Amino acid sequence: MKKGIHPENYRMVAFKDMSNGDVFLTRSTAEAKETIDVDGVEYPVVKLEISRTSHPFYTGKSKLVDTAGRIDKFKNKYAKFKK
């Protein structure tokens, strides 16, 4: 591996799947503005819409996940570009 191209600020971060509430910990450099308490320890939290515990490929179940109306959010975001 090349020297000096990898970040040095790895720390434990909690990733929370918003569709089912699953939380898992891993080392990451991801920026987080919020924190969460896991087993009495406070960690920065990164919120995910889908993870390995809710994705149909990994679970083997077909499940519609529409958190916060993704289609409506898309339409509102790009409505300003209509002429």
MDTraj code that builds the backbone (N, CA, C; nanometers):
import mdtraj as md
import numpy as np

residues = "MET LYS LYS GLY ILE HIS PRO GLU ASN TYR ARG MET VAL ALA PHE LYS ASP MET SER ASN GLY ASP VAL PHE LEU THR ARG SER THR ALA GLU ALA LYS GLU THR ILE ASP VAL ASP GLY VAL GLU TYR PRO VAL VAL LYS LEU GLU ILE SER ARG THR SER HIS PRO PHE TYR THR GLY LYS SER LYS LEU VAL ASP THR ALA GLY ARG ILE ASP LYS PHE LYS ASN LYS TYR ALA LYS PHE LYS LYS".split()
xyz = np.array([
    [0.0833, -0.1178, 0.0000],
    [0.0000, 0.0000, 0.0000],
    [0.0876, 0.1238, 0.0000],
    [0.0365, 0.2300, -0.0627],
    [0.1090, 0.3564, -0.0648],
    [0.1069, 0.4203, 0.0735],
    [0.2152, 0.4843, 0.1080],
    [0.2262, 0.5531, 0.2364],
    [0.1630, 0.6911, 0.2270],
    [0.0997, 0.7363, 0.3340],
    [0.0494, 0.8720, 0.3448],
    [-0.0814, 0.9029, 0.2731],
    [-0.1511, 0.8027, 0.2174],
    [-0.2771, 0.8323, 0.1470],
    [-0.4005, 0.7897, 0.2276],
    [-0.3786, 0.7170, 0.3379],
    [-0.4903, 0.6685, 0.4177],
    [-0.5135, 0.7607, 0.5372],
    [-0.6397, 0.7832, 0.5742],
    [-0.6686, 0.8714, 0.6881],
    [-0.6169, 0.8119, 0.8189],
    [-0.5861, 0.8996, 0.9121],
    [-0.5340, 0.8578, 1.0417],
    [-0.6390, 0.8637, 1.1513],
    [-0.7532, 0.9270, 1.1261],
    [-0.8514, 0.9539, 1.2316],
    [-0.9625, 0.8492, 1.2416],
    [-0.9284, 0.7200, 1.2385],
    [-1.0294, 0.6157, 1.2562],
    [-1.0745, 0.6128, 1.4006],
    [-1.2050, 0.5940, 1.4216],
    [-1.2614, 0.5819, 1.5548],
    [-1.3848, 0.4933, 1.5458],
    [-1.4340, 0.4477, 1.6603],
    [-1.5543, 0.3653, 1.6620],
    [-1.6749, 0.4539, 1.6316],
    [-1.7583, 0.4089, 1.5372],
    [-1.8781, 0.4817, 1.4951],
    [-1.9944, 0.3830, 1.4923],
    [-2.1107, 0.4275, 1.5371],
    [-2.2322, 0.3460, 1.5303],
    [-2.3059, 0.3800, 1.4014],
    [-2.3463, 0.2785, 1.3275],
    [-2.4280, 0.2951, 1.2077],
    [-2.5663, 0.2412, 1.2407],
    [-2.6704, 0.3241, 1.2184],
    [-2.8072, 0.2854, 1.2534],
    [-2.8923, 0.2747, 1.1282],
    [-2.9522, 0.1582, 1.1083],
    [-3.0447, 0.1345, 0.9978],
    [-3.1796, 0.1925, 1.0386],
    [-3.2253, 0.2969, 0.9696],
    [-3.3485, 0.3656, 1.0071],
    [-3.4741, 0.2868, 0.9717],
    [-3.4635, 0.1866, 0.8831],
    [-3.5823, 0.1105, 0.8454],
    [-3.6186, 0.0038, 0.9488],
    [-3.5197, -0.0454, 1.0259],
    [-3.5527, -0.1473, 1.1257],
    [-3.4894, -0.1211, 1.2624],
    [-3.4126, -0.0136, 1.2764],
    [-3.3558, 0.0230, 1.4058],
    [-3.2300, -0.0514, 1.4455],
    [-3.1772, -0.1376, 1.3596],
    [-3.0558, -0.2128, 1.3907],
    [-2.9363, -0.1177, 1.4013],
    [-2.8508, -0.1380, 1.5000],
    [-2.7312, -0.0568, 1.5197],
    [-2.6102, -0.1491, 1.5206],
    [-2.5054, -0.1127, 1.4450],
    [-2.3812, -0.1893, 1.4508],
    [-2.2638, -0.0934, 1.4598],
    [-2.1575, -0.1396, 1.5257],
    [-2.0389, -0.0587, 1.5489],
    [-1.9253, -0.1042, 1.4594],
    [-1.8499, -0.0079, 1.4092],
    [-1.7313, -0.0372, 1.3312],
    [-1.6399, 0.0841, 1.3355],
    [-1.5161, 0.0650, 1.2973],
    [-1.4231, 0.1774, 1.2907],
    [-1.4454, 0.2508, 1.1598],
    [-1.4470, 0.3847, 1.1653],
    [-1.4756, 0.4640, 1.0465],
    [-1.4208, 0.6049, 1.0634],
    [-1.4104, 0.6759, 0.9512],
    [-1.3740, 0.8175, 0.9523],
    [-1.4949, 0.9034, 0.9149],
    [-1.6121, 0.8419, 0.9034],
    [-1.7337, 0.9132, 0.8627],
    [-1.7670, 1.0229, 0.9635],
    [-1.8065, 1.1390, 0.9104],
    [-1.8450, 1.2512, 0.9956],
    [-1.9863, 1.2274, 1.0497],
    [-2.0072, 1.2627, 1.1756],
    [-2.1380, 1.2466, 1.2380],
    [-2.1658, 1.3659, 1.3278],
    [-2.2899, 1.4159, 1.3215],
    [-2.3293, 1.5297, 1.4032],
    [-2.4039, 1.4863, 1.5286],
    [-2.4564, 1.3649, 1.5295],
    [-2.5342, 1.3153, 1.6419],
    [-2.4588, 1.2027, 1.7107],
    [-2.5006, 1.1719, 1.8326],
    [-2.4417, 1.0607, 1.9064],
    [-2.5521, 0.9670, 1.9521],
    [-2.5127, 0.8450, 1.9873],
    [-2.6064, 0.7440, 2.0353],
    [-2.5381, 0.6661, 2.1464],
    [-2.6167, 0.6211, 2.2440],
    [-2.5653, 0.5433, 2.3549],
    [-2.5834, 0.3949, 2.3235],
    [-2.4720, 0.3197, 2.3195],
    [-2.4766, 0.1761, 2.2935],
    [-2.4051, 0.1068, 2.4092],
    [-2.4779, 0.0278, 2.4854],
    [-2.4233, -0.0455, 2.6008],
    [-2.3514, 0.0472, 2.6985],
    [-2.4076, 0.1657, 2.7222],
    [-2.3520, 0.2585, 2.8192],
    [-2.2373, 0.3433, 2.7687],
    [-2.2010, 0.3303, 2.6409],
    [-2.0932, 0.4095, 2.5817],
    [-2.1524, 0.4955, 2.4710],
    [-2.1111, 0.6204, 2.4655],
    [-2.1633, 0.7123, 2.3644],
    [-2.0732, 0.7109, 2.2403],
    [-2.1365, 0.6929, 2.1226],
    [-2.0655, 0.6877, 1.9953],
    [-2.1275, 0.7876, 1.8982],
    [-2.0482, 0.8406, 1.8021],
    [-2.1091, 0.9170, 1.6934],
    [-2.1954, 0.8217, 1.6111],
    [-2.3082, 0.8707, 1.5583],
    [-2.3990, 0.7832, 1.4836],
    [-2.4162, 0.8346, 1.3409],
    [-2.4125, 0.7411, 1.2448],
    [-2.4404, 0.7691, 1.1045],
    [-2.5669, 0.6929, 1.0710],
    [-2.6673, 0.7638, 1.0210],
    [-2.7963, 0.7022, 0.9913],
    [-2.7989, 0.6526, 0.8466],
    [-2.8448, 0.5289, 0.8296],
    [-2.8541, 0.4652, 0.6982],
    [-3.0002, 0.4357, 0.6665],
    [-3.0363, 0.4425, 0.5391],
    [-3.1723, 0.4054, 0.5002],
    [-3.1865, 0.2551, 0.4847],
    [-3.0772, 0.1879, 0.4515],
    [-3.0821, 0.0435, 0.4314],
    [-2.9445, -0.0139, 0.4646],
    [-2.9417, -0.1327, 0.5219],
    [-2.8160, -0.1980, 0.5569],
    [-2.8282, -0.3477, 0.5306],
    [-2.7309, -0.4216, 0.5758],
    [-2.7308, -0.5665, 0.5535],
    [-2.8467, -0.6352, 0.6250],
    [-2.9005, -0.5735, 0.7294],
    [-3.0106, -0.6359, 0.8034],
    [-3.1475, -0.6077, 0.7431],
    [-3.1554, -0.5163, 0.6461],
    [-3.2855, -0.4859, 0.5856],
    [-3.2855, -0.4973, 0.4340],
    [-3.1703, -0.5166, 0.3714],
    [-3.1642, -0.5262, 0.2248],
    [-3.2164, -0.6621, 0.1796],
    [-3.3054, -0.6649, 0.0805],
    [-3.3646, -0.7914, 0.0348],
    [-3.2623, -0.8947, -0.0125],
    [-3.1494, -0.8530, -0.0668],
    [-3.0484, -0.9487, -0.1134],
    [-2.9949, -1.0309, 0.0034],
    [-2.9706, -0.9666, 0.1169],
    [-2.9134, -1.0348, 0.2328],
    [-3.0184, -1.1048, 0.3175],
    [-3.1401, -1.0503, 0.3224],
    [-3.2440, -1.1098, 0.4064],
    [-3.3229, -1.2181, 0.3339],
    [-3.3245, -1.2145, 0.2002],
    [-3.4009, -1.3117, 0.1232],
    [-3.5488, -1.2809, 0.1184],
    [-3.5873, -1.1624, 0.1662],
    [-3.7276, -1.1234, 0.1675],
    [-3.7463, -1.0002, 0.0814],
    [-3.8566, -0.9968, 0.0082],
    [-3.8908, -0.8755, -0.0650],
    [-3.9619, -0.7834, 0.0318],
    [-3.9117, -0.6640, 0.0449],
    [-3.9686, -0.5706, 0.1409],
    [-3.9576, -0.4310, 0.0833],
    [-4.0677, -0.3586, 0.0838],
    [-4.0678, -0.2212, 0.0351],
    [-4.0250, -0.1293, 0.1490],
    [-3.9130, -0.0601, 0.1286],
    [-3.8629, 0.0332, 0.2290],
    [-3.8760, 0.1727, 0.1711],
    [-3.9672, 0.2507, 0.2271],
    [-3.9871, 0.3875, 0.1794],
    [-3.9852, 0.4808, 0.2990],
    [-3.8646, 0.5096, 0.3485],
    [-3.8532, 0.5985, 0.4637],
    [-3.8578, 0.7419, 0.4153],
    [-3.9426, 0.8180, 0.4763],
    [-3.9568, 0.9622, 0.4480],
    [-3.9981, 0.9906, 0.3047],
    [-4.0731, 0.9023, 0.2412],
    [-4.1262, 0.9261, 0.1070],
    [-4.0198, 0.9586, 0.0050],
    [-3.9346, 0.8645, -0.0278],
    [-3.8210, 0.8891, -0.1170],
    [-3.8638, 0.9399, -0.2529],
    [-3.9769, 0.8933, -0.3049],
    [-4.0237, 0.9384, -0.4364],
    [-4.0659, 1.0844, -0.4290],
    [-4.1410, 1.1197, -0.3246],
    [-4.1818, 1.2596, -0.3074],
    [-4.0611, 1.3500, -0.2864],
    [-3.9638, 1.3023, -0.2104],
    [-3.8425, 1.3797, -0.1854],
    [-3.7683, 1.4056, -0.3174],
    [-3.7623, 1.3032, -0.4046],
    [-3.6972, 1.3173, -0.5346],
    [-3.7700, 1.4191, -0.6212],
    [-3.9044, 1.4079, -0.6264],
    [-3.9836, 1.5002, -0.7089],
    [-3.9683, 1.6434, -0.6615],
    [-3.9701, 1.6660, -0.5313],
    [-3.9539, 1.8007, -0.4771],
    [-3.8147, 1.8558, -0.5063],
    [-3.7150, 1.7721, -0.4981],
    [-3.5765, 1.8156, -0.5205],
    [-3.5558, 1.8622, -0.6640],
    [-3.6127, 1.7914, -0.7603],
    [-3.5896, 1.8229, -0.9012],
    [-3.7019, 1.9052, -0.9647],
    [-3.8015, 1.9433, -0.8881],
    [-3.9110, 2.0277, -0.9415],
    [-3.8600, 2.1640, -0.9821],
    [-3.7553, 2.2120, -0.9176],
    [-3.7026, 2.3448, -0.9486],
    [-3.6353, 2.3508, -1.0855],
    [-3.6025, 2.2364, -1.1441],
    [-3.5382, 2.2350, -1.2745],
    [-3.6370, 2.2273, -1.3909],
    [-3.7685, 2.2139, -1.3609],
    [-3.8704, 2.2102, -1.4656],
    [-3.8800, 2.3486, -1.5302],
    [-3.9048, 2.3495, -1.6585],
    [-3.9200, 2.4770, -1.7295],
    [-4.0603, 2.4962, -1.7740],
])
top = md.Topology()
chain = top.add_chain()
for i, resn in enumerate(residues, 1):
    res = top.add_residue(resn, chain, resSeq=i)
    for name in ("N", "CA", "C"):
        top.add_atom(name, md.element.get_by_symbol(name[0]), res)
traj = md.Trajectory(xyz[None], top)
